[in-house]
Amino acid sequence: MNEEINRILILLPKATFETIYMVFVSTLLSCIMGLPLGIILFCASPAGLKPRRVLYNVLSRVANLLRSFPFIILMIVLMPLSRLIVGKSVGSTAVIIPLAIAAAPFVARLVEQAIQEVDYGVLTAARAMGSTDFQIIRKVLLPEALPALVSSLALTIITLIGYSAMAGAIAGGGLGDMAIRFGYYGFRWEVTAAAVIVVLILVELVQAAGTLISRHLLSQR
């Protein structure tokens, strides 16, 4: 029993760090790609600042296609791109590329929905004051949608934690890799259980933090 506990104590910190590293960097990259895309989707939508039906339909379909693509297959398809960018196709750093690309359209949709929830009267008032479209986005829509955007960010991080666990199926590193390689293939159920417990803890912490920050922002209005 002591031997199994020691094995877990050796494997768990490194696997947890790899998961946090993958999720943090991929979240940052997906937000960099997804936030502008979400704003463009809103602006080009029928109820947006600059309705553009063709542009909206094209971007919407691309976002839906990428969102519906199974992540495990997407990760395999993007292996050459990971090798081109980071020099390798396996490991925690290589997995960041498919993680970010998989989450970017998810972020875009959440951003679009968050902005759509802003009271249309606020938008009308900003237009009546002569604000430009850029000023409306930067000073009205994004600040008003901030609580929803924070909740969306928490949901994105939780989704990426799940994706990072799936990445362990093809030597992606992190808690998923630990659970599969040392737990499942090694017939060590306690190793798998330890990895699952840490994943659940990370999800709960992110959810609690997102809810707390979102409620604080709402209370400041």
HELIX and SHEET records of a PDB file:
HELIX    1   1 ASN A    2  ALA A   44  1                                  43    
HELIX    2   2 ARG A   53  SER A   68  1                                  16    
HELIX    3   3 PHE A   71  VAL A   77  1                                   7    
HELIX    4   4 MET A   79  VAL A   86  1                                   8    
HELIX    5   5 SER A   92  GLN A  116  1                                  25    
HELIX    6   6 TYR A  120  ALA A  128  1                                   9    
HELIX    7   7 ASP A  133  ILE A  136  1                                   4    
HELIX    8   8 ILE A  137  LEU A  141  3                                   5    
HELIX    9   9 LEU A  142  ALA A  167  1                                  26    
HELIX   10  10 GLY A  168  ILE A  170  5                                   3    
HELIX   11  11 GLY A  174  ASP A  177  1                                   4    
HELIX   12  12 MET A  178  TYR A  184  3                                   7    
HELIX   13  13 TRP A  189  SER A  219  1                                  31    
END                                                                             
